[in-house]
Amino acid sequence: MAADLPNPVVPTALTAKYQRLVSSIAQSKRALVCFSGGVDSALLLKAAVDALGANAIALTAISPSLPRRELAEAETLARRLGARHLLRDTLEVQNSEYAANPTNRCYFCKGELMRVAKQVAAKERVEAILLGTNADELTGHRPGLKAANEAQARHPLAEAELSKAEIRLLSHHFGLPTWDKPQMACLASRFPYGTQITPERLDRIERFEAALADIGFRGLRVRFHDAIARIELDPAQMGRALEQRTAIVDIGRSLGFSYTTLDLVGYRTGALNETVVNETAPDAQQVRIALAQPKSKASVRS
């Protein structure tokens, strides 16, 4: 398995970027890392611990949109990195604007995370809220950036101009188990815009994806289309899915889906954004402009 390969040598230029990342975080005496346990936030938390030691605090939001396996992995990794790890409930699913699932749904989700993060930051006397936005994520449909901008959260990975590929390489070099982890978005991303999001529906999608993982599939999405579950897989896994189609259909039926389909295009990130106009470019541009300005110590707006 790829995860067993020896840790790679990192180019000098990339080492310099990591040092710039650590130095950027060290501008604050205490920092709160919004930590999902994914590829980006894992490297960000390691860098924060390298920069601040015990003054780096990890915060993971608990909601029906976070798979329980992801939460367990985040807890394990935070302990491994030696970070103090706080778990806090977020209530975005109770927000009717979020539950209606508009094209800017991520704005309401990120806004709720920022609300909770700012409360924690105030209690912990934290100077900066750090998000795992990487340099590749400053384009496209990113409504969550607006909420992050409003909360004056920082994006240290983007500040250091670290791409996703570079983050994976550094993570592999440091021995982080997330280095080859498939990209993970919240479960709400499985629903077409305009489809109501409920805890019950989120649970069905979570259980379907977990069942597919249990029988050996990796890097997948189950998209919710009312009576239809549409599975996205890497094309290399499609033959195996057809071989196990009876078991997969049985899983779908047990979870209330009348039909289970295989998307022949295959897995791709942002599949449900394919018909969305890039309406959040100004928010991404705002982040890019902020990153180009001279850096000063970040503060958390109360």
C-alpha positions as CSV (number, residue, x, y, z in Angstrom):
1,M,0.0,0.0,0.0
2,A,1.2,3.5,-0.8
3,A,1.1,4.6,2.8
4,D,3.9,2.1,3.6
5,L,6.4,3.8,1.3
6,P,9.5,5.4,2.9
7,N,9.0,9.1,3.7
8,P,10.2,11.2,0.7
9,V,12.9,13.8,0.7
10,V,11.4,17.3,0.5
11,P,12.9,19.9,-1.9
12,T,14.7,22.8,-0.3
13,A,12.1,25.2,-1.6
14,L,9.3,23.3,-0.1
15,T,11.1,23.1,3.2
16,A,11.4,26.9,3.1
17,K,7.7,27.1,2.6
18,Y,7.0,25.0,5.6
19,Q,9.3,27.2,7.7
20,R,7.5,30.2,6.5
21,L,4.2,28.5,7.5
22,V,5.6,27.9,11.0
23,S,6.9,31.4,11.3
24,S,3.6,32.9,10.2
25,I,1.7,31.0,12.9
26,A,4.3,32.0,15.5
27,Q,3.2,35.6,15.0
28,S,0.4,34.8,17.4
29,K,1.1,33.7,21.0
30,R,-1.9,31.4,21.0
31,A,-3.9,30.0,18.1
32,L,-7.0,27.9,17.5
33,V,-6.8,25.5,14.6
34,C,-10.1,24.5,13.1
35,F,-9.3,20.8,12.8
36,S,-11.3,18.3,10.7
37,G,-8.6,15.7,10.7
38,G,-8.3,16.0,6.9
39,V,-5.1,16.4,4.8
40,D,-4.9,20.2,5.1
41,S,-5.9,20.7,8.7
42,A,-3.6,17.9,9.9
43,L,-0.5,19.6,8.4
44,L,-1.8,23.0,9.8
45,L,-2.1,21.5,13.3
46,K,1.4,20.0,13.1
47,A,2.8,23.4,12.1
48,A,0.9,25.1,14.8
49,V,2.3,22.7,17.4
50,D,5.8,23.2,16.0
51,A,5.3,27.0,16.2
52,L,3.4,27.3,19.5
53,G,3.7,24.1,21.4
54,A,0.9,23.9,24.1
55,N,-0.4,27.2,22.9
56,A,-1.8,25.6,19.8
57,I,-5.3,24.3,20.3
58,A,-7.3,22.1,18.0
59,L,-11.1,22.6,17.6
60,T,-13.3,20.0,15.9
61,A,-16.9,20.8,15.3
62,I,-19.4,17.9,15.9
63,S,-22.5,17.8,13.8
64,P,-24.6,15.3,11.8
65,S,-22.6,16.4,8.7
66,L,-19.3,15.0,10.2
67,P,-18.9,11.2,9.7
68,R,-18.2,9.5,13.0
69,R,-15.2,7.8,11.6
70,E,-13.7,11.1,10.7
71,L,-14.3,12.3,14.2
72,A,-12.5,9.3,15.7
73,E,-9.6,9.7,13.3
74,A,-9.3,13.4,14.2
75,E,-9.2,12.6,17.9
76,T,-6.5,10.0,17.4
77,L,-4.4,12.3,15.2
78,A,-4.7,15.3,17.6
79,R,-3.4,13.1,20.4
80,R,-0.5,11.9,18.2
81,L,0.5,15.5,17.4
82,G,0.3,16.4,21.1
83,A,-2.3,19.1,20.7
84,R,-5.0,20.0,23.2
85,H,-8.2,19.0,21.4
86,L,-11.6,20.6,22.0
87,L,-14.8,19.2,20.7
88,R,-17.8,21.5,20.3
89,D,-21.3,20.9,18.9
90,T,-22.3,23.1,16.0
91,L,-26.0,23.8,15.1
92,E,-25.9,24.5,11.4
93,V,-28.5,21.7,10.6
94,Q,-31.0,23.6,12.8
95,N,-30.6,26.7,10.7
96,S,-33.4,26.8,8.1
97,E,-31.2,28.7,5.7
98,Y,-28.6,25.9,5.8
99,A,-31.1,23.1,5.7
100,A,-32.7,24.5,2.6
101,N,-29.4,23.8,0.9
102,P,-28.9,26.9,-1.3
103,T,-25.9,27.3,-3.5
104,N,-24.2,29.3,-0.7
105,R,-24.9,26.6,2.0
106,C,-21.3,26.6,2.9
107,Y,-21.6,30.2,4.0
108,F,-24.0,29.2,6.8
109,C,-22.0,26.2,7.8
110,K,-18.7,28.1,8.0
111,G,-20.5,30.9,9.7
112,E,-21.7,28.6,12.5
113,L,-18.2,27.2,12.8
114,M,-16.8,30.7,13.1
115,R,-19.4,31.6,15.8
116,V,-18.3,28.6,17.9
117,A,-14.6,29.2,17.2
118,K,-14.9,32.8,18.3
119,Q,-16.5,31.8,21.5
120,V,-13.8,29.3,22.2
121,A,-11.1,31.8,21.2
122,A,-12.5,34.4,23.6
123,K,-12.6,31.9,26.5
124,E,-9.1,30.5,25.8
125,R,-7.6,34.0,25.1
126,V,-6.6,33.0,21.7
127,E,-5.3,35.6,19.3
128,A,-5.9,33.9,15.9
129,I,-8.4,31.4,14.4
130,L,-6.6,29.3,11.7
131,L,-8.3,27.5,8.8
132,G,-6.8,24.9,6.5
133,T,-7.5,26.7,3.3
134,N,-4.7,25.9,0.8
135,A,-3.5,27.9,-2.1
136,D,-5.5,25.9,-4.6
137,E,-8.8,26.8,-2.9
138,L,-8.7,30.5,-3.7
139,T,-10.7,30.1,-6.9
140,G,-14.1,28.5,-7.8
141,H,-17.3,28.3,-5.8
142,R,-16.2,29.0,-2.2
143,P,-19.0,30.6,-0.2
144,G,-17.4,29.5,3.0
145,L,-14.6,32.0,2.5
146,K,-17.1,34.9,3.0
147,A,-17.9,33.7,6.5
148,A,-14.2,33.2,7.2
149,N,-13.4,36.7,6.0
150,E,-16.1,38.2,8.2
151,A,-14.6,36.4,11.2
152,Q,-11.1,37.6,10.3
153,A,-9.9,34.0,10.3
154,R,-6.4,33.4,8.9
155,H,-5.4,31.0,6.1
156,P,-1.8,30.1,6.9
157,L,-1.4,27.4,4.3
158,A,-2.5,29.8,1.6
159,E,-0.3,32.5,3.1
160,A,2.7,30.1,2.6
161,E,1.5,29.4,-0.9
162,L,1.2,25.7,-0.2
163,S,-0.7,23.7,-2.8
164,K,-2.6,20.5,-2.1
165,A,0.2,18.4,-3.7
166,E,2.8,20.1,-1.6
167,I,0.8,19.6,1.6
168,R,0.5,15.9,0.8
169,L,4.3,15.7,0.2
170,L,5.1,17.5,3.4
171,S,2.6,15.3,5.3
172,H,4.3,12.2,3.9
173,H,7.7,13.5,4.8
174,F,6.5,14.1,8.4
175,G,4.9,10.7,8.7
176,L,1.3,12.0,9.0
177,P,-1.2,9.3,8.2
178,T,-3.3,11.7,6.3
179,W,-0.8,12.2,3.5
180,D,-2.7,10.0,1.0
181,K,-6.1,10.3,2.6
182,P,-8.8,10.8,0.1
183,Q,-10.3,14.3,0.0
184,M,-13.2,14.6,2.5
185,A,-16.0,17.1,2.3
186,C,-18.8,17.3,4.8
187,L,-21.8,15.0,4.2
188,A,-24.0,17.9,3.2
189,S,-22.0,18.1,-0.1
190,R,-23.7,14.8,-1.2
191,F,-27.0,16.7,-1.7
192,P,-27.9,18.6,-4.9
193,Y,-28.6,22.3,-4.1
194,G,-32.2,22.8,-3.2
195,T,-32.6,19.3,-1.7
196,Q,-33.5,19.6,2.0
197,I,-30.8,18.5,4.4
198,T,-31.9,16.7,7.5
199,P,-30.1,14.7,10.2
200,E,-31.9,11.5,9.0
201,R,-30.7,12.0,5.4
202,L,-27.2,12.8,6.5
203,D,-27.2,9.6,8.6
204,R,-28.3,7.5,5.6
205,I,-25.5,8.8,3.4
206,E,-22.9,8.3,6.2
207,R,-24.0,4.7,6.7
208,F,-24.0,4.0,3.0
209,E,-20.5,5.3,2.5
210,A,-19.2,3.5,5.6
211,A,-20.7,0.2,4.4
212,L,-18.9,0.7,1.0
213,A,-15.7,1.4,2.9
214,D,-16.1,-1.7,4.9
215,I,-16.2,-3.9,1.7
216,G,-13.0,-2.2,0.5
217,F,-14.0,0.8,-1.6
218,R,-11.9,4.0,-1.1
219,G,-12.2,7.6,-2.2
220,L,-16.0,7.6,-3.0
221,R,-19.1,9.6,-2.7
222,V,-22.8,8.6,-2.4
223,R,-24.9,11.4,-3.8
224,F,-28.5,11.8,-2.5
225,H,-31.3,12.1,-5.2
226,D,-34.4,11.3,-3.1
227,A,-35.2,7.6,-4.0
228,I,-31.9,7.3,-5.9
229,A,-28.4,6.9,-4.5
230,R,-25.7,7.8,-7.1
231,I,-22.3,6.3,-6.3
232,E,-19.1,8.0,-7.6
233,L,-16.0,5.9,-7.6
234,D,-12.6,6.0,-9.1
235,P,-13.0,4.3,-12.5
236,A,-10.4,1.7,-11.5
237,Q,-12.9,0.5,-8.9
238,M,-16.0,0.3,-11.2
239,G,-15.4,-3.2,-12.3
240,R,-15.3,-4.4,-8.7
241,A,-18.4,-2.5,-8.0
242,L,-20.2,-4.3,-10.8
243,E,-19.0,-7.6,-9.4
244,Q,-20.5,-6.7,-6.0
245,R,-23.6,-5.0,-7.4
246,T,-26.0,-7.3,-5.5
247,A,-24.4,-6.5,-2.2
248,I,-24.3,-2.8,-3.0
249,V,-28.0,-2.7,-4.1
250,D,-28.9,-4.5,-0.9
251,I,-27.1,-1.8,1.2
252,G,-29.0,0.9,-0.6
253,R,-32.4,-0.8,-0.1
254,S,-31.7,-1.3,3.6
255,L,-31.1,2.5,3.8
256,G,-34.3,3.4,2.1
257,F,-33.1,3.9,-1.5
258,S,-35.3,2.4,-4.2
259,Y,-32.5,2.6,-6.8
260,T,-28.7,2.6,-6.6
261,T,-26.8,3.8,-9.6
262,L,-23.1,4.0,-10.6
263,D,-22.0,7.3,-12.1
264,L,-19.9,6.4,-15.2
265,V,-18.0,9.7,-15.1
266,G,-16.5,8.6,-11.8
267,Y,-15.6,10.3,-8.6
268,R,-14.6,14.0,-8.8
269,T,-14.6,16.8,-6.2
270,G,-17.2,19.5,-6.5
271,A,-19.5,17.4,-8.7
272,L,-22.6,19.2,-7.5
273,N,-21.0,22.6,-8.4
274,E,-20.8,21.7,-12.0
275,T,-23.9,23.7,-12.8
276,V,-23.3,26.5,-10.4
277,V,-22.1,30.0,-11.6
278,N,-18.9,31.1,-9.8
279,E,-20.7,33.6,-7.6
280,T,-18.2,33.8,-4.8
281,A,-15.1,34.9,-6.7
282,P,-15.1,38.3,-4.9
283,D,-14.7,36.5,-1.6
284,A,-11.8,34.4,-2.9
285,Q,-10.3,37.6,-4.4
286,Q,-10.6,39.2,-1.0
287,V,-8.5,36.5,0.6
288,R,-5.9,36.8,-2.2
289,I,-5.7,40.5,-1.7
290,A,-5.3,40.1,2.1
291,L,-2.5,37.5,1.6
292,A,-0.6,40.0,-0.6
293,Q,-0.6,42.7,2.0
294,P,2.2,43.0,4.7
295,K,1.5,40.7,7.6
296,S,0.7,41.9,11.1
297,K,-0.3,40.0,14.2
298,A,-3.8,38.7,13.6
299,S,-6.6,39.5,16.1
300,V,-9.9,37.9,16.7
301,R,-12.8,40.2,16.3
302,S,-15.2,39.9,19.3
